[in-house]
């Protein structure tokens, strides 16, 4: 745990700086809380403002009533007002007399009060009180509880405007989460290089010679924009588990936020003595799914963060067949490692069609074992470090990328530790044609 949540870390040379991991974790938690507040706010407003209006429009029964009186009621503590209408109506031979207006008034919702007293008086004045010749007006009542009746349906314009507040909070939190997660594994040097757009301007060299440009060979710019601490370049990881984990986290937050707001609404109805048993029973499977989704996210998070970060640095890049290079590997965490190996691997991928379906097939065509250690422990705050040499075979095929075919080279780090599933992490490298003769041959083949 000390390796994961330490407050200070040695970043470069003899400088001791604050832990970037702790800072990023704080940012992640901050934006996660914002996202959760936004989701809960949206869901709460939906169930508090939209659902009652939907019930009035779809569940309430249309009827007629007689207006006995009207008034403008003032809020007990604030300078706010709302119209109220006293009506008389009959349901199944029973006479009901109620003060009402819309569903917000019936529920005594604070949102039913507005600051414009004149406007509220005009709304109440639309209902004429005539004891001698009573006029009938349309009304809508709840068949489950005829005491719940309204004479006005529809939502106010500001109801939808109010949704902008939790929506803004959600957007800020989501954007912050995405940015923090994307930049999680990137060093300060790499982020500075990306932000200043220096990588496209840099003239990269391979073994002291200017690198030629080929249309079907990856340029590897994203590989050489982060300097290493021991060797020249730090290789980026081919596929980070961050995006799947972030998607799972966002799904868990959204699902449980909405289900939580629905549960709060159901509890409110229950506390008011108007339980909706269909809603309560219907929520049970959604709550179970939400808890399972949250548990699965926590399990994946523990599995992902349990094995610490792996760093791979290389002495030069891009590579050429027959070239010799040095590798530096660092594995952090608190682990009892059974087996730790590093290999240079070449894969070929082909995409082909069967009818209207496109299929891809990947095959490993070359593997060179570079390093292998067994039966050791990685201490807290003391990473395992090792260096080795790597030689690209003289007759090896260079990296290649076309529409339907690819040849990929990568440094593959595999670790097996007690209590954790096997971890395999790939770090891509680019192999270029080795000599002028091969370059001319490649260009002639490209023209053909």
C-alpha positions as CSV (number, residue, x, y, z in Angstrom):
1,X,0.0,0.0,0.0
2,X,2.9,2.4,0.6
3,X,3.9,2.1,-3.0
4,X,0.4,2.9,-4.1
5,X,-0.5,5.9,-1.9
6,X,2.8,7.3,-0.8
7,X,2.8,11.1,-0.4
8,X,6.3,11.7,-1.8
9,X,8.3,10.2,-4.6
10,X,11.7,10.7,-6.2
11,X,11.0,11.8,-9.7
12,X,14.3,12.8,-11.3
13,X,17.9,12.8,-10.0
14,X,18.1,14.0,-6.4
15,X,14.9,16.1,-6.5
16,X,12.2,15.0,-4.1
17,X,8.7,16.0,-5.2
18,X,5.1,15.5,-4.2
19,X,3.6,12.2,-5.4
20,X,2.0,12.6,-8.8
21,X,0.0,9.5,-8.2
22,X,-1.6,11.0,-5.0
23,X,-2.3,14.2,-6.8
24,X,-3.9,12.5,-9.8
25,X,-5.9,10.3,-7.5
26,X,-7.2,13.4,-5.7
27,X,-8.2,14.9,-9.0
28,X,-9.9,11.7,-10.0
29,X,-11.9,11.5,-6.8
30,X,-12.9,15.2,-7.1
31,X,-14.2,14.9,-10.6
32,X,-15.8,11.5,-9.7
33,X,-17.7,13.2,-6.9
34,X,-18.8,16.0,-9.3
35,X,-20.0,13.4,-11.8
36,X,-21.9,11.6,-9.1
37,X,-23.5,14.8,-7.9
38,X,-24.5,15.7,-11.4
39,X,-26.0,12.2,-12.0
40,X,-27.9,12.2,-8.7
41,X,-29.1,15.7,-9.3
42,X,-30.4,14.9,-12.8
43,X,-32.1,11.8,-11.6
44,X,-33.6,13.5,-8.5
45,X,-35.0,16.4,-10.6
46,X,-36.3,13.9,-13.1
47,X,-38.2,11.9,-10.5
48,X,-39.3,15.0,-8.6
49,X,-40.4,17.2,-11.5
50,X,-40.9,15.1,-14.6
51,X,-42.4,11.9,-13.2
52,X,-45.3,13.6,-11.4
53,X,-46.2,15.5,-14.6
54,X,-46.1,12.3,-16.5
55,X,-48.4,10.6,-14.0
56,X,-50.9,13.5,-14.2
57,X,-50.9,13.2,-18.0
58,X,-51.1,9.4,-18.2
59,X,-52.6,8.0,-14.9
60,X,-55.0,10.7,-13.7
61,X,-58.6,10.4,-14.9
62,X,-60.3,13.4,-16.6
63,X,-63.3,14.7,-14.8
64,X,-65.3,17.9,-14.2
65,X,-65.5,20.1,-11.2
66,X,-67.2,23.3,-9.8
67,X,-65.0,26.2,-8.6
68,X,-66.0,27.4,-5.1
69,X,-63.3,29.9,-4.4
70,X,-59.8,31.2,-5.5
71,X,-56.9,32.7,-3.8
72,X,-53.2,33.6,-4.0
73,X,-51.2,32.0,-1.2
74,X,-48.0,33.4,0.1
75,X,-45.0,31.3,1.2
76,X,-44.7,31.1,5.0
77,X,-41.2,32.5,5.1
78,X,-40.4,34.0,1.7
79,X,-41.9,36.6,-0.6
80,X,-43.2,34.0,-3.0
81,X,-46.8,33.2,-4.2
82,X,-48.9,30.6,-5.9
83,X,-52.5,30.4,-7.2
84,X,-54.9,28.0,-5.5
85,X,-58.4,27.0,-6.5
86,X,-61.1,25.4,-4.3
87,X,-63.1,22.9,-6.2
88,X,-66.0,20.5,-5.6
89,X,-66.3,17.2,-7.6
90,X,-67.9,13.8,-7.2
91,X,-66.3,10.4,-7.7
92,X,-68.4,7.2,-7.4
93,X,-71.2,9.1,-5.7
94,X,-68.8,10.7,-3.1
95,X,-68.3,14.4,-3.0
96,X,-64.8,15.9,-2.5
97,X,-63.8,19.4,-1.8
98,X,-60.1,20.3,-2.3
99,X,-57.8,23.3,-2.6
100,X,-55.6,22.6,-5.7
101,X,-54.1,23.9,-8.8
102,X,-51.3,21.8,-10.4
103,X,-49.4,18.7,-9.2
104,X,-46.7,20.9,-7.5
105,X,-49.4,22.6,-5.5
106,X,-51.0,19.3,-4.5
107,X,-47.6,18.0,-3.3
108,X,-46.9,21.3,-1.6
109,X,-43.7,21.5,-3.6
110,X,-41.6,24.6,-2.9
111,X,-41.2,25.0,-6.7
112,X,-45.0,25.8,-6.9
113,X,-44.2,29.3,-5.4
114,X,-43.0,32.0,-7.7
115,X,-42.0,35.7,-7.1
116,X,-44.5,37.4,-9.4
117,X,-47.7,37.9,-7.4
118,X,-49.6,39.6,-10.2
119,X,-49.0,36.7,-12.5
120,X,-50.2,34.2,-9.9
121,X,-53.3,36.4,-9.3
122,X,-54.0,36.3,-13.0
123,X,-53.7,32.6,-13.1
124,X,-56.2,32.2,-10.2
125,X,-58.6,34.8,-11.8
126,X,-59.0,32.5,-14.9
127,X,-61.4,30.4,-12.7
128,X,-64.7,32.3,-12.3
129,X,-66.6,31.9,-9.0
130,X,-70.4,32.2,-9.6
131,X,-72.6,30.8,-6.7
132,X,-75.8,31.4,-8.7
133,X,-74.6,29.7,-12.0
134,X,-71.7,27.5,-11.2
135,X,-69.4,26.9,-14.1
136,X,-67.8,23.5,-14.7
137,X,-64.1,23.2,-15.3
138,X,-62.0,20.2,-16.4
139,X,-60.0,18.5,-13.7
140,X,-57.9,15.3,-13.3
141,X,-57.8,13.0,-10.3
142,X,-55.8,10.0,-9.2
143,X,-58.0,6.9,-9.4
144,X,-56.0,5.3,-6.6
145,X,-56.6,8.4,-4.3
146,X,-59.3,10.7,-5.5
147,X,-58.2,13.4,-3.0
148,X,-55.3,14.0,-5.4
149,X,-56.8,16.3,-8.1
150,X,-55.5,19.1,-10.4
151,X,-57.1,21.7,-12.6
152,X,-53.9,22.5,-14.5
153,X,-51.6,20.1,-16.3
154,X,-48.2,20.7,-18.0
155,X,-44.8,21.8,-16.7
156,X,-43.5,25.3,-16.4
157,X,-40.8,26.6,-18.7
158,X,-38.3,27.0,-15.9
159,X,-38.5,23.4,-15.0
160,X,-36.4,22.4,-18.0
161,X,-34.0,25.3,-17.4
162,X,-33.4,24.0,-13.9
163,X,-31.9,20.8,-15.4
164,X,-28.9,22.9,-16.7
165,X,-27.5,23.1,-13.2
166,X,-26.9,19.4,-12.5
167,X,-26.1,18.9,-16.2
168,X,-23.3,21.4,-16.0
169,X,-21.9,19.7,-12.9
170,X,-22.1,16.4,-14.7
171,X,-20.3,17.7,-17.8
172,X,-17.5,19.3,-15.7
173,X,-17.0,16.1,-13.8
174,X,-17.1,13.9,-16.9
175,X,-14.6,16.1,-18.8
176,X,-12.3,16.2,-15.8
177,X,-12.5,12.5,-15.4
178,X,-11.6,11.9,-19.0
179,X,-8.7,14.3,-18.9
180,X,-7.3,12.9,-15.6
181,X,-7.7,9.3,-16.8
182,X,-6.1,10.0,-20.2
183,X,-3.1,11.7,-18.6
184,X,-2.7,9.2,-15.7
185,X,0.2,7.2,-17.1
186,X,2.0,10.0,-18.9
187,X,5.1,11.6,-17.5
188,X,5.4,15.3,-17.1
189,X,8.0,15.4,-20.0
190,X,5.7,13.5,-22.3
191,X,2.7,15.8,-21.6
192,X,4.8,18.8,-22.1
193,X,6.0,17.5,-25.4
194,X,2.5,16.8,-26.5
195,X,1.1,20.2,-25.4
196,X,4.0,22.1,-27.0
197,X,3.7,20.1,-30.2
198,X,7.4,19.5,-30.3
199,X,7.2,15.9,-31.4
200,X,6.4,16.6,-35.1
201,X,9.3,19.0,-35.4
202,X,11.9,16.7,-33.9
203,X,14.3,15.1,-36.4
204,X,14.7,11.5,-35.1
205,X,17.6,9.4,-35.9
206,X,18.3,5.7,-36.0
207,X,21.9,4.6,-35.2
208,X,23.2,8.0,-36.1
209,X,21.5,8.3,-39.5
210,X,18.5,10.4,-40.5
211,X,15.4,8.3,-40.5
212,X,13.9,7.9,-44.0
213,X,10.2,8.2,-44.6
214,X,8.1,5.3,-45.9
215,X,4.4,5.4,-46.6
216,X,3.7,1.9,-45.1
217,X,6.0,2.0,-42.1
218,X,4.8,3.7,-38.9
219,X,6.9,6.7,-38.0
220,X,6.9,6.0,-34.3
221,X,6.5,9.6,-33.2
222,X,4.3,8.6,-30.2
223,X,7.1,6.3,-29.0
224,X,9.9,8.8,-28.8
225,X,8.1,11.8,-27.2
226,X,8.9,10.7,-23.6
227,X,12.5,10.7,-22.4
228,X,13.7,8.0,-20.0
229,X,15.5,8.2,-16.7
230,X,18.1,5.5,-17.4
231,X,18.1,5.2,-21.2
232,X,17.1,7.6,-24.1
233,X,13.4,6.8,-24.5
234,X,10.6,5.5,-22.3
235,X,8.3,3.2,-24.3
236,X,4.5,3.7,-24.0
237,X,2.2,0.8,-23.2
238,X,0.4,-0.6,-26.2
239,X,-3.0,-1.0,-24.6
240,X,-3.7,0.6,-21.2
241,X,-6.6,-0.9,-19.1
242,X,-7.6,2.7,-18.2
243,X,-10.3,3.2,-20.8
244,X,-12.3,0.0,-20.2
245,X,-12.0,0.6,-16.4
246,X,-13.2,4.2,-16.9
247,X,-16.1,3.0,-19.0
248,X,-17.1,0.5,-16.3
249,X,-16.8,3.2,-13.6
250,X,-19.0,5.6,-15.6
251,X,-21.6,2.9,-16.2
252,X,-21.6,2.0,-12.5
253,X,-22.0,5.7,-11.5
254,X,-24.8,6.4,-14.0
255,X,-26.7,3.2,-13.2
256,X,-26.5,3.5,-9.4
257,X,-27.2,7.2,-9.5
258,X,-30.4,6.8,-11.4
259,X,-31.5,3.8,-9.4
260,X,-30.6,5.6,-6.2
261,X,-32.7,8.6,-7.1
262,X,-35.6,6.2,-8.0
263,X,-35.2,4.5,-4.6
264,X,-35.3,7.9,-2.8
265,X,-38.5,8.7,-4.7
266,X,-40.0,5.3,-3.7
267,X,-39.0,5.9,-0.1
268,X,-40.6,9.4,-0.1
269,X,-43.9,7.9,-1.3
270,X,-43.6,5.2,1.4
271,X,-43.0,7.8,4.1
272,X,-46.0,9.8,2.9
273,X,-48.2,6.7,3.3
274,X,-48.7,6.3,-0.5
275,X,-46.4,3.4,-1.3
276,X,-46.1,2.4,-5.0
277,X,-45.6,-1.4,-4.7
278,X,-45.1,-1.8,-8.4
279,X,-42.3,0.7,-8.3
280,X,-40.8,-0.9,-5.2
281,X,-40.9,-4.5,-6.6
282,X,-39.6,-3.2,-10.0
283,X,-36.6,-1.6,-8.4
284,X,-35.3,-4.8,-6.8
285,X,-33.6,-6.2,-10.0
286,X,-32.2,-2.8,-10.9
287,X,-30.7,-2.5,-7.4
288,X,-29.2,-6.0,-7.6
289,X,-27.7,-5.2,-11.1
290,X,-26.3,-1.9,-9.7
291,X,-24.6,-3.6,-6.8
292,X,-23.2,-6.3,-9.0
293,X,-21.9,-3.7,-11.4
294,X,-20.3,-1.7,-8.6
295,X,-18.7,-4.9,-7.2
296,X,-17.4,-5.9,-10.6
297,X,-15.8,-2.5,-11.0
298,X,-14.1,-2.7,-7.6
299,X,-12.8,-6.1,-8.4
300,X,-11.4,-5.0,-11.8
301,X,-9.9,-1.9,-10.1
302,X,-8.1,-4.0,-7.5
303,X,-6.9,-6.4,-10.1
304,X,-5.6,-3.5,-12.3
305,X,-3.9,-1.6,-9.6
306,X,-2.7,-4.6,-7.6
307,X,0.3,-5.1,-9.9
308,X,2.2,-1.9,-10.0
309,X,3.3,0.0,-13.1
310,X,5.8,-1.4,-15.6
311,X,8.4,0.9,-17.2
312,X,10.4,0.0,-20.2
313,X,13.2,2.2,-21.6
314,X,15.3,1.7,-24.7
315,X,18.7,3.1,-25.8
316,X,17.6,4.2,-29.3
317,X,14.6,4.2,-31.6
318,X,13.5,3.4,-34.3
319,X,15.2,-0.1,-34.7
320,X,16.9,-1.6,-37.7
321,X,17.5,-5.3,-38.5
322,X,20.9,-6.4,-37.1
323,X,21.0,-3.5,-34.6
324,X,21.9,-3.9,-30.9
325,X,20.1,-2.1,-28.2
326,X,19.9,-1.8,-24.4
327,X,16.7,-2.2,-22.5
328,X,15.9,-1.1,-18.9
329,X,12.8,-2.6,-17.2
330,X,11.3,-1.5,-13.9
331,X,8.4,-3.3,-12.1
332,X,6.8,-1.6,-9.1
333,X,4.3,-2.9,-6.6
334,X,4.3,-5.1,-3.5
335,X,4.5,-8.6,-5.0
336,X,5.8,-12.1,-4.6
337,X,6.8,-12.8,-8.2
338,X,6.9,-16.4,-9.4
339,X,8.1,-15.6,-12.9
340,X,9.1,-12.3,-14.7
341,X,10.1,-12.4,-18.3
342,X,10.8,-9.9,-21.2
343,X,10.7,-10.8,-24.8
344,X,10.9,-9.2,-28.3
345,X,7.9,-10.3,-30.3
346,X,6.8,-9.8,-33.9
347,X,3.2,-10.3,-34.9
348,X,1.5,-10.4,-38.3
349,X,-2.2,-9.4,-38.6
350,X,-4.3,-10.0,-41.7
351,X,-7.8,-8.8,-42.4
352,X,-9.9,-10.8,-44.9
353,X,-13.5,-10.9,-45.9
354,X,-16.0,-13.8,-45.9
355,X,-19.0,-12.5,-47.7
356,X,-20.0,-9.3,-46.0
357,X,-18.1,-10.1,-42.8
358,X,-14.6,-8.8,-42.1
359,X,-12.4,-11.1,-40.0
360,X,-8.9,-10.6,-38.7
361,X,-6.3,-13.1,-37.8
362,X,-3.1,-12.5,-35.7
363,X,-0.2,-14.8,-35.6
364,X,3.1,-14.6,-33.7
365,X,5.9,-15.1,-36.2
366,X,9.0,-14.3,-34.0
367,X,9.8,-14.4,-30.3
368,X,13.2,-13.7,-28.7
369,X,13.6,-14.2,-24.9
370,X,15.5,-11.3,-23.5
371,X,15.2,-11.7,-19.7
372,X,13.7,-14.1,-17.2
373,X,13.8,-14.1,-13.4
374,X,11.9,-16.4,-11.1
375,X,11.1,-16.5,-7.4
376,X,11.7,-13.1,-6.0
377,X,9.8,-10.3,-4.1
378,X,9.2,-6.7,-5.0
379,X,9.3,-4.6,-1.9
380,X,7.2,-1.6,-1.0
381,X,8.7,1.5,-2.6
382,X,11.6,-0.5,-4.0
383,X,10.9,-1.5,-7.6
384,X,12.5,-4.4,-9.3
385,X,14.9,-3.2,-12.0
386,X,16.9,-5.0,-14.6
387,X,18.9,-4.2,-17.8
388,X,19.5,-6.5,-20.8
389,X,20.6,-6.3,-24.4
390,X,18.4,-6.8,-27.4
391,X,19.4,-7.6,-31.0
392,X,16.9,-7.4,-33.9
393,X,17.6,-10.3,-36.3
394,X,19.5,-9.3,-39.5
395,X,16.9,-10.7,-41.9
396,X,13.8,-9.6,-39.9
397,X,10.9,-8.0,-41.7
398,X,10.5,-4.3,-40.9
399,X,7.3,-2.9,-39.3
400,X,4.5,-2.6,-41.9
401,X,1.0,-1.1,-41.8
402,X,-1.5,-1.2,-44.6
403,X,-5.3,-1.4,-44.9
404,X,-5.6,-5.1,-44.5
405,X,-2.1,-6.2,-43.2
406,X,0.2,-5.3,-40.4
407,X,3.5,-6.4,-39.1
408,X,4.0,-5.3,-35.5
409,X,7.0,-5.4,-33.2
410,X,6.8,-5.0,-29.5
411,X,8.6,-5.7,-26.2
412,X,6.4,-8.0,-24.2
413,X,6.7,-8.0,-20.4
414,X,4.9,-10.9,-18.6
415,X,4.6,-11.3,-14.8
416,X,3.1,-14.0,-12.6
417,X,2.6,-13.1,-9.0
418,X,1.1,-14.8,-6.0
419,X,-2.6,-13.8,-5.5
420,X,-2.9,-12.0,-8.9
421,X,-3.8,-13.2,-12.3
422,X,-1.0,-13.3,-14.9
423,X,-0.2,-9.8,-16.3
424,X,1.1,-9.3,-19.9
425,X,1.9,-5.8,-21.0
426,X,3.2,-4.8,-24.5
427,X,5.3,-1.9,-25.5
428,X,5.4,-1.2,-29.2
429,X,8.6,-0.5,-31.2
430,X,9.2,0.2,-34.9
431,X,11.7,-1.6,-37.0
432,X,12.9,0.1,-40.2
433,X,14.6,-1.3,-43.3
434,X,18.3,-1.7,-42.6
435,X,20.3,-0.4,-45.6
436,X,20.2,1.6,-48.8
437,X,19.8,-1.6,-50.8
438,X,16.6,-2.6,-48.9
439,X,15.3,0.9,-49.0
440,X,15.5,1.0,-52.9
441,X,13.9,-2.5,-53.0
442,X,11.1,-1.3,-50.7
443,X,10.5,1.8,-52.9
444,X,10.4,-0.2,-56.1
445,X,8.0,-2.7,-54.5
446,X,5.8,0.2,-53.4
447,X,5.7,1.5,-57.0
448,X,4.7,-1.9,-58.3
